[in-house]
Amino acid sequence: MNFHPHHCCALITGASSGLGAEFARQLAPTAQALFLTGRRAEALESVKAQCLALNPSLNIHLCACDIATDEGRGLLLETIRHSTFRPHLWINNAGMGDYGTVATADPAKLRAQIDLNITALVLLTHASLPLLQRPGGIVNVSSLASTLPLPAMAVYAASKAFVTSFSEALAVELAPAHITVTCVCPGPTPTSFSQTARRPQGEDTDRGGQDFLRIPPAQVVSEALAALRAGRACVYPGVGVSLAARLFHHLPRFLLRPLLRQRFAKGTI
């Protein structure tokens, strides 16, 4: 199964910045319509203006809501059902992380990660299936972190491992329904992720050794859409990230654990 996003109607969560905004910009020139959702109305308006500059005839719908909550998801789905928008492509991009140990975490932030990264993604994917036109496509944004148990980012990495596994299974389930599912697992990417993951008065993650893995959002999105067109169930954008993913998948746990302990002891993530 593969899906060609040309002339599609696409919904994008977390579209107010980062990868979500980049998905919107890259789809805008050839899309029929976009439905952009995020928590910040002003930021969504800015992305809308950028997309209209690329394609003045593009039909763009906005819904400012918090999809980590039942109320926010309900508002989003009701807005779609009461509009003329009928998606071909559903992009689950919204997500969040937290830098620090589980023991020192704010329980509300632990819950927020699970609510957004897992619960919202699963429930919105389920709700999207009766709405998607066929052939259709689903893109789930996971992370290279899904390949590792990451001390000081334990819940985030575990939640993204869920997303990757869920997406792989969904790709098999939905193929007979002519819906292509692609999971994209980027490595370090310059977005606003670190600003929300950093705790108040807390430290940022150590960037040492990440230069080999870091690629810009434009490349992440371009490779994600190329993988969707090719019908690939999972993609690790960038040569460095792709090589790292293979290494992490095949590295025996008895070798990996001492490396993780050593890195954690140095106070790096």
N, C-alpha and C positions, 0 to 999 in steps of 0.2 A: 504494500500500500504506500502511495505517496500523495501529496497534496500540493497543488500549485496556488499560491496566495494571490495571483494576478486577478484583479477585479473582485476581490473578496470583501466581505463585511467582517471585520475583526473586532472582538472585544479584548481589552487589555486591562488587567488589574495592576495596581501600583504604577499607574501611567503618569503620575505627576512629576517623576524625575527618574534618573538612572536608566536602567535597562528598559523599563516600561516606556519611558519617553522616547528612547531610541527605537524600540519596536514600532511605535507610532510614526516616527519620522521616516523610517525605512519602508513601511507599508504605504504611507500616504500617497506617493506619486502614482500608484497604480490601483489603489483600493477604491471600492465603491463607497464604503462607509466605515467609520471607526466609532467604537463606543469606549470612551476612556473613563476609568474610575480610579479614585484615590481619595485620600482624606482631605486634601487641601484644594479648595475650589479655585483659588487664584492661580495656583501652579497648573492646574488642569487647563485653565483658560490660556495660560502662556503656551502650553504644548499645543493646544488647539490652533492658536495663531501661527505657530511654526509650521504645522501641518497644512493649514490653508495657504500659506505662502508657497508651499510646494505643489499644491493642487487646489486651486480656488473652487473647483466644482465638487470637492469632497464633502460628503454629508457626515457631520461629526456630532455625536451625542455625548453628553457629560453627566456623570453622577458622582457627587462628592459624598462619600460614606465610608464607614469603617467596617470592612468586610470581616474583621475578626469577631464581630458581634452578630448575634442572630438578627438584631434590628437592622444593622447595616446590610447584611446579605438580603434580608427581606425587601429593603428599600431598592437595592440594585435590581433584583429580579422583577419586582413590580414595575419599576421604571422601564425595563426592557419590554415586558409584556404589554404595557400601555403605549409603546412606541411602534414605529414602522420598522425598527431594526430587527433583522433576522440574521444571526451570525453564521458564517461558514467556518470561522476560525476563532478559537477561544484560547487566550494566552494567560495562564496563571503565573503572573510574575511577582506579585506582592509577597514580601517576606521580611523577616527581621532576625537579628542576632543579638548576642550579649557577650561582652568580653569579661571574663572572670569565672571563678569557681562556682559550683552549685551551692556549696556551703555558705558563700557570702552573697548569693544572689537575692534580689528582691523577688519574693514569691509571685508577685503580680507580673513581673517581667518574664519569669519562667512560664507562667500560664499564657501570657500574650504570645510568646513564640510558638507554643503548641497550637493555640487558637488560630493564629494566622498561617503558620507554615504547614500545618497538617489539617486541622478541622475545616478551615475556610476553603482550602484547596480541594479537599475531598467533596465537601457538600456542594460547592459551586460547580465542580466537574459533573457531579451527579445531576444537578439541576440543568446543566447545559445540554445534556444529551437529547432531551425532547425538543430543544430549541435549535440545535445545529442542523443546517441544511446539508444535504449529502451531494457530492462528497464533502466531508468536513475534516477539520484538523484541530488538534489540541496540542499546545506547547506548555510544558511544565518546567519552570525554572528551578533547578536544583543547585548543586554546587560540587566542586572538587572535594569539599569537606565531607561529602557523603561517603567517600571511600575510606575515611579514617575515623577512629574514635579520638576526638580532639580534646584533651584536657584544657580547661579554661574556655572552651566553647562546646561543652559536652551536649547540651540540649540542642543547640543549633545544628551541629554535625549529625546528631541522631535524627533530628526532624528531616534533614535533607536526605539521609539514607532512606527514610520512609518514602519521600517523594520519588526518589529514583526507582525503588522497588515497585511502588504503586504504579508508576508510569510504564515500566516494563510489562507488568501484568495487564494493564489497561490496553496497551498496544496490541496484545494478542486477543483480548476480549472484543475489542471494537473493530478489528480488521474486517470481519464479515459484514459489519454495518457501514463499511466504506468511510470510516473515520480513522485518520492517521494520527498517531500519538508520538510526539518527540519530546524527550527530556534533554534539556541543555544543562551542562554541569560546568560553569565557568570557574576559573581560579580567581586570584586577586584581580579585581577590576576597579578602576577609579570611579566610584559612585558615592552617594551619600550614605552608604551602608555603615561605614565606620562611625559616623556622627551619631547614629541611633544605637549602635551596638555598644559604644563606650558609655560606661556608667558615670553618674555625676561625680566630678572630682577624680574619676578613675583614669587609668592609663590606656592609651591606644595599644593595639597589637603591634608586636615587633615586626618590622618590614624586612628584616635581614633575610637574604636568600630568596626573596620573592621576585626579583627582577626578571628571572628566567621564565616565570609563570605569568607575569602581568601583561594583559592585553587590553586595548581600549574597548569601551562598550560597543562601538560601531562594529568591531570585528566579532564580538560575541554574538550580536544579533544577526549579522550577516551569515555566520556559520550555522546558527540555529535555524534560520529560514532555509538555507541550502540543505540542511539535514532533513527538514520537513519535506522539501520538494523531492528529496531522494528516498523518502520513506524510512529513514534511519530512526530506530527507537531511542538511541542515546548518543549524544555528541559531547565531546570535551574540547571546547574551542581553543585553538592555539597549539602549536607543536609542543611547547613545554608542558602544558596542562595535559595533553594527550599522553605524553611519555610518563609524566608523574602518575597519572591514573593507572596506567598499566603496571608501573612499579608497585604502587600501593595495593593493587588488587592481588599481585602475585607474591609480595613480600610476606614470608611466614610471620605469624603473630609473635613467635618467640624471639624474632629479631626486631620486630616493630616496637614491642613494648619497652625495651630498654631505651630505644631512641626517643620515644615519647616521654619517658620519665626524665631523661637527661634534658630534653628541651623544656619541659615543664619546670624543672629545678632551676633553670636559668631565667625563669620568668618570661619566657617567650611562648607564643602560640603558633 
